[in-house]
Amino acid sequence: MKPIKNLIVGVTIFLAIYAAMPHLDASYDSVLFMFILGNVLLVCKVHQILKNGIAPKEKFDDGYWYSDMDK
């Protein structure tokens, strides 16, 4: 789970920096590049979470709608 945690933190920091770019008077080309790269990183992040994440033990069919709440 540690490699996924590093990826989540890294992509989140990247997207936070991207969100701040217009306020830092960045050039249009750099914002556009970060926009494209951010989408690629977000897809990679979702793929890694779905591929290597830990599935909850509770099942939706058993009446558990959220895995962080008791029934």
mmCIF file of the N, C-alpha and C atoms, coordinates in Angstrom:
data_MODEL
# 
_entry.id   MODEL 
# 
loop_
_atom_site.group_PDB 
_atom_site.id 
_atom_site.type_symbol 
_atom_site.label_atom_id 
_atom_site.label_alt_id 
_atom_site.label_comp_id 
_atom_site.label_asym_id 
_atom_site.label_entity_id 
_atom_site.label_seq_id 
_atom_site.pdbx_PDB_ins_code 
_atom_site.Cartn_x 
_atom_site.Cartn_y 
_atom_site.Cartn_z 
_atom_site.occupancy 
_atom_site.B_iso_or_equiv 
_atom_site.pdbx_formal_charge 
_atom_site.auth_seq_id 
_atom_site.auth_comp_id 
_atom_site.auth_asym_id 
_atom_site.auth_atom_id 
_atom_site.pdbx_PDB_model_num 
ATOM 1   N N  . MET A 1 1  ? 0.813   -1.195 0.000   1.00 0.00 ? 1  MET A N  1 
ATOM 2   C CA . MET A 1 1  ? 0.000   0.000  0.000   1.00 0.00 ? 1  MET A CA 1 
ATOM 3   C C  . MET A 1 1  ? 0.858   1.262  0.000   1.00 0.00 ? 1  MET A C  1 
ATOM 4   N N  . LYS A 1 2  ? 2.108   1.166  0.409   1.00 0.00 ? 2  LYS A N  1 
ATOM 5   C CA . LYS A 1 2  ? 2.966   2.345  0.487   1.00 0.00 ? 2  LYS A CA 1 
ATOM 6   C C  . LYS A 1 2  ? 3.215   2.987  -0.889  1.00 0.00 ? 2  LYS A C  1 
ATOM 7   N N  . PRO A 1 3  ? 3.481   2.225  -1.967  1.00 0.00 ? 3  PRO A N  1 
ATOM 8   C CA . PRO A 1 3  ? 3.660   2.896  -3.263  1.00 0.00 ? 3  PRO A CA 1 
ATOM 9   C C  . PRO A 1 3  ? 2.412   3.655  -3.717  1.00 0.00 ? 3  PRO A C  1 
ATOM 10  N N  . ILE A 1 4  ? 1.225   3.140  -3.393  1.00 0.00 ? 4  ILE A N  1 
ATOM 11  C CA . ILE A 1 4  ? 0.004   3.844  -3.767  1.00 0.00 ? 4  ILE A CA 1 
ATOM 12  C C  . ILE A 1 4  ? -0.113  5.137  -2.965  1.00 0.00 ? 4  ILE A C  1 
ATOM 13  N N  . LYS A 1 5  ? 0.260   5.093  -1.695  1.00 0.00 ? 5  LYS A N  1 
ATOM 14  C CA . LYS A 1 5  ? 0.182   6.291  -0.852  1.00 0.00 ? 5  LYS A CA 1 
ATOM 15  C C  . LYS A 1 5  ? 1.094   7.388  -1.396  1.00 0.00 ? 5  LYS A C  1 
ATOM 16  N N  . ASN A 1 6  ? 2.292   7.041  -1.808  1.00 0.00 ? 6  ASN A N  1 
ATOM 17  C CA . ASN A 1 6  ? 3.217   8.016  -2.376  1.00 0.00 ? 6  ASN A CA 1 
ATOM 18  C C  . ASN A 1 6  ? 2.657   8.603  -3.670  1.00 0.00 ? 6  ASN A C  1 
ATOM 19  N N  . LEU A 1 7  ? 2.046   7.769  -4.497  1.00 0.00 ? 7  LEU A N  1 
ATOM 20  C CA . LEU A 1 7  ? 1.455   8.234  -5.747  1.00 0.00 ? 7  LEU A CA 1 
ATOM 21  C C  . LEU A 1 7  ? 0.295   9.184  -5.472  1.00 0.00 ? 7  LEU A C  1 
ATOM 22  N N  . ILE A 1 8  ? -0.556  8.840  -4.519  1.00 0.00 ? 8  ILE A N  1 
ATOM 23  C CA . ILE A 1 8  ? -1.700  9.691  -4.181  1.00 0.00 ? 8  ILE A CA 1 
ATOM 24  C C  . ILE A 1 8  ? -1.229  11.049 -3.681  1.00 0.00 ? 8  ILE A C  1 
ATOM 25  N N  . VAL A 1 9  ? -0.255  11.060 -2.792  1.00 0.00 ? 9  VAL A N  1 
ATOM 26  C CA . VAL A 1 9  ? 0.260   12.320 -2.260  1.00 0.00 ? 9  VAL A CA 1 
ATOM 27  C C  . VAL A 1 9  ? 0.925   13.139 -3.367  1.00 0.00 ? 9  VAL A C  1 
ATOM 28  N N  . GLY A 1 10 ? 1.716   12.497 -4.203  1.00 0.00 ? 10 GLY A N  1 
ATOM 29  C CA . GLY A 1 10 ? 2.408   13.204 -5.282  1.00 0.00 ? 10 GLY A CA 1 
ATOM 30  C C  . GLY A 1 10 ? 1.455   13.827 -6.286  1.00 0.00 ? 10 GLY A C  1 
ATOM 31  N N  . VAL A 1 11 ? 0.463   13.080 -6.718  1.00 0.00 ? 11 VAL A N  1 
ATOM 32  C CA . VAL A 1 11 ? -0.489  13.607 -7.695  1.00 0.00 ? 11 VAL A CA 1 
ATOM 33  C C  . VAL A 1 11 ? -1.335  14.710 -7.070  1.00 0.00 ? 11 VAL A C  1 
ATOM 34  N N  . THR A 1 12 ? -1.710  14.551 -5.815  1.00 0.00 ? 12 THR A N  1 
ATOM 35  C CA . THR A 1 12 ? -2.497  15.581 -5.144  1.00 0.00 ? 12 THR A CA 1 
ATOM 36  C C  . THR A 1 12 ? -1.714  16.878 -5.014  1.00 0.00 ? 12 THR A C  1 
ATOM 37  N N  . ILE A 1 13 ? -0.439  16.788 -4.674  1.00 0.00 ? 13 ILE A N  1 
ATOM 38  C CA . ILE A 1 13 ? 0.400   17.989 -4.591  1.00 0.00 ? 13 ILE A CA 1 
ATOM 39  C C  . ILE A 1 13 ? 0.548   18.636 -5.962  1.00 0.00 ? 13 ILE A C  1 
ATOM 40  N N  . PHE A 1 14 ? 0.746   17.821 -6.992  1.00 0.00 ? 14 PHE A N  1 
ATOM 41  C CA . PHE A 1 14 ? 0.853   18.345 -8.357  1.00 0.00 ? 14 PHE A CA 1 
ATOM 42  C C  . PHE A 1 14 ? -0.415  19.091 -8.748  1.00 0.00 ? 14 PHE A C  1 
ATOM 43  N N  . LEU A 1 15 ? -1.586  18.510 -8.456  1.00 0.00 ? 15 LEU A N  1 
ATOM 44  C CA . LEU A 1 15 ? -2.837  19.156 -8.828  1.00 0.00 ? 15 LEU A CA 1 
ATOM 45  C C  . LEU A 1 15 ? -3.089  20.427 -8.013  1.00 0.00 ? 15 LEU A C  1 
ATOM 46  N N  . ALA A 1 16 ? -2.616  20.460 -6.774  1.00 0.00 ? 16 ALA A N  1 
ATOM 47  C CA . ALA A 1 16 ? -2.739  21.684 -5.977  1.00 0.00 ? 16 ALA A CA 1 
ATOM 48  C C  . ALA A 1 16 ? -1.860  22.791 -6.559  1.00 0.00 ? 16 ALA A C  1 
ATOM 49  N N  . ILE A 1 17 ? -0.669  22.433 -6.992  1.00 0.00 ? 17 ILE A N  1 
ATOM 50  C CA . ILE A 1 17 ? 0.214   23.423 -7.630  1.00 0.00 ? 17 ILE A CA 1 
ATOM 51  C C  . ILE A 1 17 ? -0.401  23.899 -8.945  1.00 0.00 ? 17 ILE A C  1 
ATOM 52  N N  . TYR A 1 18 ? -0.995  22.970 -9.696  1.00 0.00 ? 18 TYR A N  1 
ATOM 53  C CA . TYR A 1 18 ? -1.657  23.340 -10.951 1.00 0.00 ? 18 TYR A CA 1 
ATOM 54  C C  . TYR A 1 18 ? -2.801  24.328 -10.693 1.00 0.00 ? 18 TYR A C  1 
ATOM 55  N N  . ALA A 1 19 ? -3.562  24.093 -9.620  1.00 0.00 ? 19 ALA A N  1 
ATOM 56  C CA . ALA A 1 19 ? -4.678  24.984 -9.296  1.00 0.00 ? 19 ALA A CA 1 
ATOM 57  C C  . ALA A 1 19 ? -4.187  26.376 -8.920  1.00 0.00 ? 19 ALA A C  1 
ATOM 58  N N  . ALA A 1 20 ? -2.980  26.470 -8.395  1.00 0.00 ? 20 ALA A N  1 
ATOM 59  C CA . ALA A 1 20 ? -2.432  27.766 -7.999  1.00 0.00 ? 20 ALA A CA 1 
ATOM 60  C C  . ALA A 1 20 ? -1.718  28.483 -9.142  1.00 0.00 ? 20 ALA A C  1 
ATOM 61  N N  . MET A 1 21 ? -1.481  27.824 -10.249 1.00 0.00 ? 21 MET A N  1 
ATOM 62  C CA . MET A 1 21 ? -0.706  28.413 -11.341 1.00 0.00 ? 21 MET A CA 1 
ATOM 63  C C  . MET A 1 21 ? -1.298  29.723 -11.892 1.00 0.00 ? 21 MET A C  1 
ATOM 64  N N  . PRO A 1 22 ? -2.596  29.844 -12.110 1.00 0.00 ? 22 PRO A N  1 
ATOM 65  C CA . PRO A 1 22 ? -3.103  31.127 -12.626 1.00 0.00 ? 22 PRO A CA 1 
ATOM 66  C C  . PRO A 1 22 ? -2.860  32.290 -11.660 1.00 0.00 ? 22 PRO A C  1 
ATOM 67  N N  . HIS A 1 23 ? -2.838  32.025 -10.365 1.00 0.00 ? 23 HIS A N  1 
ATOM 68  C CA . HIS A 1 23 ? -2.598  33.077 -9.390  1.00 0.00 ? 23 HIS A CA 1 
ATOM 69  C C  . HIS A 1 23 ? -1.122  33.444 -9.287  1.00 0.00 ? 23 HIS A C  1 
ATOM 70  N N  . LEU A 1 24 ? -0.255  32.585 -9.818  1.00 0.00 ? 24 LEU A N  1 
ATOM 71  C CA . LEU A 1 24 ? 1.176   32.848 -9.791  1.00 0.00 ? 24 LEU A CA 1 
ATOM 72  C C  . LEU A 1 24 ? 1.662   33.478 -11.092 1.00 0.00 ? 24 LEU A C  1 
ATOM 73  N N  . ASP A 1 25 ? 0.733   33.885 -11.939 1.00 0.00 ? 25 ASP A N  1 
ATOM 74  C CA . ASP A 1 25 ? 1.034   34.509 -13.227 1.00 0.00 ? 25 ASP A CA 1 
ATOM 75  C C  . ASP A 1 25 ? 1.913   33.627 -14.105 1.00 0.00 ? 25 ASP A C  1 
ATOM 76  N N  . ALA A 1 26 ? 1.557   32.371 -14.209 1.00 0.00 ? 26 ALA A N  1 
ATOM 77  C CA . ALA A 1 26 ? 2.291   31.443 -15.057 1.00 0.00 ? 26 ALA A CA 1 
ATOM 78  C C  . ALA A 1 26 ? 1.881   31.649 -16.519 1.00 0.00 ? 26 ALA A C  1 
ATOM 79  N N  . SER A 1 27 ? 2.731   31.244 -17.411 1.00 0.00 ? 27 SER A N  1 
ATOM 80  C CA . SER A 1 27 ? 2.430   31.401 -18.830 1.00 0.00 ? 27 SER A CA 1 
ATOM 81  C C  . SER A 1 27 ? 1.341   30.411 -19.251 1.00 0.00 ? 27 SER A C  1 
ATOM 82  N N  . TYR A 1 28 ? 0.679   30.754 -20.337 1.00 0.00 ? 28 TYR A N  1 
ATOM 83  C CA . TYR A 1 28 ? -0.399  29.909 -20.845 1.00 0.00 ? 28 TYR A CA 1 
ATOM 84  C C  . TYR A 1 28 ? 0.122   28.535 -21.234 1.00 0.00 ? 28 TYR A C  1 
ATOM 85  N N  . ASP A 1 29 ? 1.292   28.465 -21.824 1.00 0.00 ? 29 ASP A N  1 
ATOM 86  C CA . ASP A 1 29 ? 1.854   27.189 -22.267 1.00 0.00 ? 29 ASP A CA 1 
ATOM 87  C C  . ASP A 1 29 ? 2.148   26.262 -21.091 1.00 0.00 ? 29 ASP A C  1 
ATOM 88  N N  . SER A 1 30 ? 2.664   26.805 -20.009 1.00 0.00 ? 30 SER A N  1 
ATOM 89  C CA . SER A 1 30 ? 2.954   25.950 -18.853 1.00 0.00 ? 30 SER A CA 1 
ATOM 90  C C  . SER A 1 30 ? 1.667   25.461 -18.186 1.00 0.00 ? 30 SER A C  1 
ATOM 91  N N  . VAL A 1 31 ? 0.639   26.304 -18.139 1.00 0.00 ? 31 VAL A N  1 
ATOM 92  C CA . VAL A 1 31 ? -0.644  25.882 -17.564 1.00 0.00 ? 31 VAL A CA 1 
ATOM 93  C C  . VAL A 1 31 ? -1.281  24.810 -18.444 1.00 0.00 ? 31 VAL A C  1 
ATOM 94  N N  . LEU A 1 32 ? -1.203  24.976 -19.749 1.00 0.00 ? 32 LEU A N  1 
ATOM 95  C CA . LEU A 1 32 ? -1.752  23.974 -20.667 1.00 0.00 ? 32 LEU A CA 1 
ATOM 96  C C  . LEU A 1 32 ? -1.009  22.649 -20.536 1.00 0.00 ? 32 LEU A C  1 
ATOM 97  N N  . PHE A 1 33 ? 0.312   22.701 -20.429 1.00 0.00 ? 33 PHE A N  1 
ATOM 98  C CA . PHE A 1 33 ? 1.102   21.472 -20.254 1.00 0.00 ? 33 PHE A CA 1 
ATOM 99  C C  . PHE A 1 33 ? 0.739   20.773 -18.950 1.00 0.00 ? 33 PHE A C  1 
ATOM 100 N N  . MET A 1 34 ? 0.607   21.553 -17.893 1.00 0.00 ? 34 MET A N  1 
ATOM 101 C CA . MET A 1 34 ? 0.244   20.957 -16.599 1.00 0.00 ? 34 MET A CA 1 
ATOM 102 C C  . MET A 1 34 ? -1.179  20.412 -16.617 1.00 0.00 ? 34 MET A C  1 
ATOM 103 N N  . PHE A 1 35 ? -2.070  21.028 -17.391 1.00 0.00 ? 35 PHE A N  1 
ATOM 104 C CA . PHE A 1 35 ? -3.433  20.527 -17.527 1.00 0.00 ? 35 PHE A CA 1 
ATOM 105 C C  . PHE A 1 35 ? -3.427  19.142 -18.179 1.00 0.00 ? 35 PHE A C  1 
ATOM 106 N N  . ILE A 1 36 ? -2.679  19.003 -19.247 1.00 0.00 ? 36 ILE A N  1 
ATOM 107 C CA . ILE A 1 36 ? -2.606  17.712 -19.943 1.00 0.00 ? 36 ILE A CA 1 
ATOM 108 C C  . ILE A 1 36 ? -1.919  16.675 -19.062 1.00 0.00 ? 36 ILE A C  1 
ATOM 109 N N  . LEU A 1 37 ? -0.812  17.034 -18.448 1.00 0.00 ? 37 LEU A N  1 
ATOM 110 C CA . LEU A 1 37 ? -0.092  16.111 -17.573 1.00 0.00 ? 37 LEU A CA 1 
ATOM 111 C C  . LEU A 1 37 ? -0.931  15.732 -16.352 1.00 0.00 ? 37 LEU A C  1 
ATOM 112 N N  . GLY A 1 38 ? -1.697  16.670 -15.826 1.00 0.00 ? 38 GLY A N  1 
ATOM 113 C CA . GLY A 1 38 ? -2.552  16.390 -14.676 1.00 0.00 ? 38 GLY A CA 1 
ATOM 114 C C  . GLY A 1 38 ? -3.616  15.359 -14.988 1.00 0.00 ? 38 GLY A C  1 
ATOM 115 N N  . ASN A 1 39 ? -4.193  15.429 -16.178 1.00 0.00 ? 39 ASN A N  1 
ATOM 116 C CA . ASN A 1 39 ? -5.188  14.432 -16.574 1.00 0.00 ? 39 ASN A CA 1 
ATOM 117 C C  . ASN A 1 39 ? -4.575  13.048 -16.715 1.00 0.00 ? 39 ASN A C  1 
ATOM 118 N N  . VAL A 1 40 ? -3.388  12.979 -17.275 1.00 0.00 ? 40 VAL A N  1 
ATOM 119 C CA . VAL A 1 40 ? -2.694  11.688 -17.409 1.00 0.00 ? 40 VAL A CA 1 
ATOM 120 C C  . VAL A 1 40 ? -2.367  11.123 -16.032 1.00 0.00 ? 40 VAL A C  1 
ATOM 121 N N  . LEU A 1 41 ? -1.860  11.968 -15.142 1.00 0.00 ? 41 LEU A N  1 
ATOM 122 C CA . LEU A 1 41 ? -1.533  11.512 -13.790 1.00 0.00 ? 41 LEU A CA 1 
ATOM 123 C C  . LEU A 1 41 ? -2.774  11.069 -13.029 1.00 0.00 ? 41 LEU A C  1 
ATOM 124 N N  . LEU A 1 42 ? -3.876  11.766 -13.224 1.00 0.00 ? 42 LEU A N  1 
ATOM 125 C CA . LEU A 1 42 ? -5.115  11.393 -12.545 1.00 0.00 ? 42 LEU A CA 1 
ATOM 126 C C  . LEU A 1 42 ? -5.622  10.032 -13.011 1.00 0.00 ? 42 LEU A C  1 
ATOM 127 N N  . VAL A 1 43 ? -5.537  9.764  -14.301 1.00 0.00 ? 43 VAL A N  1 
ATOM 128 C CA . VAL A 1 43 ? -5.938  8.448  -14.823 1.00 0.00 ? 43 VAL A CA 1 
ATOM 129 C C  . VAL A 1 43 ? -5.014  7.363  -14.276 1.00 0.00 ? 43 VAL A C  1 
ATOM 130 N N  . CYS A 1 44 ? -3.710  7.627  -14.218 1.00 0.00 ? 44 CYS A N  1 
ATOM 131 C CA . CYS A 1 44 ? -2.762  6.654  -13.652 1.00 0.00 ? 44 CYS A CA 1 
ATOM 132 C C  . CYS A 1 44 ? -3.051  6.409  -12.180 1.00 0.00 ? 44 CYS A C  1 
ATOM 133 N N  . LYS A 1 45 ? -3.397  7.460  -11.451 1.00 0.00 ? 45 LYS A N  1 
ATOM 134 C CA . LYS A 1 45 ? -3.715  7.343  -10.030 1.00 0.00 ? 45 LYS A CA 1 
ATOM 135 C C  . LYS A 1 45 ? -4.941  6.461  -9.822  1.00 0.00 ? 45 LYS A C  1 
ATOM 136 N N  . VAL A 1 46 ? -5.990  6.697  -10.576 1.00 0.00 ? 46 VAL A N  1 
ATOM 137 C CA . VAL A 1 46 ? -7.209  5.889  -10.451 1.00 0.00 ? 46 VAL A CA 1 
ATOM 138 C C  . VAL A 1 46 ? -6.924  4.443  -10.829 1.00 0.00 ? 46 VAL A C  1 
ATOM 139 N N  . HIS A 1 47 ? -6.143  4.223  -11.870 1.00 0.00 ? 47 HIS A N  1 
ATOM 140 C CA . HIS A 1 47 ? -5.809  2.865  -12.302 1.00 0.00 ? 47 HIS A CA 1 
ATOM 141 C C  . HIS A 1 47 ? -5.041  2.121  -11.215 1.00 0.00 ? 47 HIS A C  1 
ATOM 142 N N  . GLN A 1 48 ? -4.063  2.769  -10.603 1.00 0.00 ? 48 GLN A N  1 
ATOM 143 C CA . GLN A 1 48 ? -3.275  2.116  -9.559  1.00 0.00 ? 48 GLN A CA 1 
ATOM 144 C C  . GLN A 1 48 ? -4.104  1.828  -8.317  1.00 0.00 ? 48 GLN A C  1 
ATOM 145 N N  . ILE A 1 49 ? -5.024  2.731  -7.979  1.00 0.00 ? 49 ILE A N  1 
ATOM 146 C CA . ILE A 1 49 ? -5.878  2.488  -6.819  1.00 0.00 ? 49 ILE A CA 1 
ATOM 147 C C  . ILE A 1 49 ? -6.790  1.302  -7.076  1.00 0.00 ? 49 ILE A C  1 
ATOM 148 N N  . LEU A 1 50 ? -7.381  1.236  -8.250  1.00 0.00 ? 50 LEU A N  1 
ATOM 149 C CA . LEU A 1 50 ? -8.270  0.113  -8.563  1.00 0.00 ? 50 LEU A CA 1 
ATOM 150 C C  . LEU A 1 50 ? -7.509  -1.199 -8.700  1.00 0.00 ? 50 LEU A C  1 
ATOM 151 N N  . LYS A 1 51 ? -6.279  -1.136 -9.187  1.00 0.00 ? 51 LYS A N  1 
ATOM 152 C CA . LYS A 1 51 ? -5.486  -2.343 -9.401  1.00 0.00 ? 51 LYS A CA 1 
ATOM 153 C C  . LYS A 1 51 ? -4.853  -2.855 -8.112  1.00 0.00 ? 51 LYS A C  1 
ATOM 154 N N  . ASN A 1 52 ? -4.276  -1.971 -7.304  1.00 0.00 ? 52 ASN A N  1 
ATOM 155 C CA . ASN A 1 52 ? -3.500  -2.376 -6.134  1.00 0.00 ? 52 ASN A CA 1 
ATOM 156 C C  . ASN A 1 52 ? -4.131  -2.010 -4.805  1.00 0.00 ? 52 ASN A C  1 
ATOM 157 N N  . GLY A 1 53 ? -5.309  -1.429 -4.823  1.00 0.00 ? 53 GLY A N  1 
ATOM 158 C CA . GLY A 1 53 ? -5.954  -1.013 -3.581  1.00 0.00 ? 53 GLY A CA 1 
ATOM 159 C C  . GLY A 1 53 ? -6.472  -2.213 -2.797  1.00 0.00 ? 53 GLY A C  1 
ATOM 160 N N  . ILE A 1 54 ? -6.830  -1.962 -1.551  1.00 0.00 ? 54 ILE A N  1 
ATOM 161 C CA . ILE A 1 54 ? -7.352  -3.013 -0.684  1.00 0.00 ? 54 ILE A CA 1 
ATOM 162 C C  . ILE A 1 54 ? -8.871  -2.960 -0.745  1.00 0.00 ? 54 ILE A C  1 
ATOM 163 N N  . ALA A 1 55 ? -9.489  -4.076 -1.118  1.00 0.00 ? 55 ALA A N  1 
ATOM 164 C CA . ALA A 1 55 ? -10.941 -4.144 -1.216  1.00 0.00 ? 55 ALA A CA 1 
ATOM 165 C C  . ALA A 1 55 ? -11.545 -4.317 0.178   1.00 0.00 ? 55 ALA A C  1 
ATOM 166 N N  . PRO A 1 56 ? -12.673 -3.683 0.435   1.00 0.00 ? 56 PRO A N  1 
ATOM 167 C CA . PRO A 1 56 ? -13.311 -3.848 1.748   1.00 0.00 ? 56 PRO A CA 1 
ATOM 168 C C  . PRO A 1 56 ? -13.890 -5.255 1.897   1.00 0.00 ? 56 PRO A C  1 
ATOM 169 N N  . LYS A 1 57 ? -13.988 -5.719 3.134   1.00 0.00 ? 57 LYS A N  1 
ATOM 170 C CA . LYS A 1 57 ? -14.529 -7.051 3.401   1.00 0.00 ? 57 LYS A CA 1 
ATOM 171 C C  . LYS A 1 57 ? -16.047 -7.070 3.304   1.00 0.00 ? 57 LYS A C  1 
ATOM 172 N N  . GLU A 1 58 ? -16.677 -5.939 3.620   1.00 0.00 ? 58 GLU A N  1 
ATOM 173 C CA . GLU A 1 58 ? -18.126 -5.873 3.570   1.00 0.00 ? 58 GLU A CA 1 
ATOM 174 C C  . GLU A 1 58 ? -18.591 -5.800 2.115   1.00 0.00 ? 58 GLU A C  1 
ATOM 175 N N  . LYS A 1 59 ? -19.712 -6.399 1.844   1.00 0.00 ? 59 LYS A N  1 
ATOM 176 C CA . LYS A 1 59 ? -20.256 -6.413 0.489   1.00 0.00 ? 59 LYS A CA 1 
ATOM 177 C C  . LYS A 1 59 ? -21.511 -5.558 0.415   1.00 0.00 ? 59 LYS A C  1 
ATOM 178 N N  . PHE A 1 60 ? -21.739 -4.962 -0.727  1.00 0.00 ? 60 PHE A N  1 
ATOM 179 C CA . PHE A 1 60 ? -22.919 -4.142 -0.946  1.00 0.00 ? 60 PHE A CA 1 
ATOM 180 C C  . PHE A 1 60 ? -24.184 -4.986 -0.844  1.00 0.00 ? 60 PHE A C  1 
ATOM 181 N N  . ASP A 1 61 ? -24.124 -6.223 -1.330  1.00 0.00 ? 61 ASP A N  1 
ATOM 182 C CA . ASP A 1 61 ? -25.293 -7.102 -1.293  1.00 0.00 ? 61 ASP A CA 1 
ATOM 183 C C  . ASP A 1 61 ? -25.675 -7.506 0.129   1.00 0.00 ? 61 ASP A C  1 
ATOM 184 N N  . ASP A 1 62 ? -24.742 -7.444 1.058   1.00 0.00 ? 62 ASP A N  1 
ATOM 185 C CA . ASP A 1 62 ? -25.021 -7.806 2.453   1.00 0.00 ? 62 ASP A CA 1 
ATOM 186 C C  . ASP A 1 62 ? -25.626 -6.652 3.244   1.00 0.00 ? 62 ASP A C  1 
ATOM 187 N N  . GLY A 1 63 ? -25.840 -5.521 2.614   1.00 0.00 ? 63 GLY A N  1 
ATOM 188 C CA . GLY A 1 63 ? -26.455 -4.383 3.276   1.00 0.00 ? 63 GLY A CA 1 
ATOM 189 C C  . GLY A 1 63 ? -25.485 -3.313 3.716   1.00 0.00 ? 63 GLY A C  1 
ATOM 190 N N  . TYR A 1 64 ? -24.208 -3.464 3.396   1.00 0.00 ? 64 TYR A N  1 
ATOM 191 C CA . TYR A 1 64 ? -23.211 -2.446 3.748   1.00 0.00 ? 64 TYR A CA 1 
ATOM 192 C C  . TYR A 1 64 ? -23.097 -1.463 2.576   1.00 0.00 ? 64 TYR A C  1 
ATOM 193 N N  . TRP A 1 65 ? -23.535 -0.251 2.807   1.00 0.00 ? 65 TRP A N  1 
ATOM 194 C CA . TRP A 1 65 ? -23.468 0.756  1.762   1.00 0.00 ? 65 TRP A CA 1 
ATOM 195 C C  . TRP A 1 65 ? -22.131 1.482  1.788   1.00 0.00 ? 65 TRP A C  1 
ATOM 196 N N  . TYR A 1 66 ? -21.567 1.644  2.982   1.00 0.00 ? 66 TYR A N  1 
ATOM 197 C CA . TYR A 1 66 ? -20.266 2.282  3.142   1.00 0.00 ? 66 TYR A CA 1 
ATOM 198 C C  . TYR A 1 66 ? -19.397 1.345  3.989   1.00 0.00 ? 66 TYR A C  1 
ATOM 199 N N  . SER A 1 67 ? -18.158 1.201  3.621   1.00 0.00 ? 67 SER A N  1 
ATOM 200 C CA . SER A 1 67 ? -17.297 0.283  4.350   1.00 0.00 ? 67 SER A CA 1 
ATOM 201 C C  . SER A 1 67 ? -16.740 0.902  5.636   1.00 0.00 ? 67 SER A C  1 
ATOM 202 N N  . ASP A 1 68 ? -16.895 2.200  5.817   1.00 0.00 ? 68 ASP A N  1 
ATOM 203 C CA . ASP A 1 68 ? -16.369 2.820  7.025   1.00 0.00 ? 68 ASP A CA 1 
ATOM 204 C C  . ASP A 1 68 ? -17.419 2.976  8.122   1.00 0.00 ? 68 ASP A C  1 
ATOM 205 N N  . MET A 1 69 ? -18.626 2.497  7.895   1.00 0.00 ? 69 MET A N  1 
ATOM 206 C CA . MET A 1 69 ? -19.689 2.579  8.909   1.00 0.00 ? 69 MET A CA 1 
ATOM 207 C C  . MET A 1 69 ? -20.180 1.180  9.262   1.00 0.00 ? 69 MET A C  1 
ATOM 208 N N  . ASP A 1 70 ? -20.493 0.977  10.530  1.00 0.00 ? 70 ASP A N  1 
ATOM 209 C CA . ASP A 1 70 ? -21.059 -0.299 10.951  1.00 0.00 ? 70 ASP A CA 1 
ATOM 210 C C  . ASP A 1 70 ? -22.519 -0.358 10.542  1.00 0.00 ? 70 ASP A C  1 
ATOM 211 N N  . LYS A 1 71 ? -22.985 -1.575 10.371  1.00 0.00 ? 71 LYS A N  1 
ATOM 212 C CA . LYS A 1 71 ? -24.379 -1.778 9.959   1.00 0.00 ? 71 LYS A CA 1 
ATOM 213 C C  . LYS A 1 71 ? -25.311 -1.575 11.117  1.00 0.00 ? 71 LYS A C  1 
# 
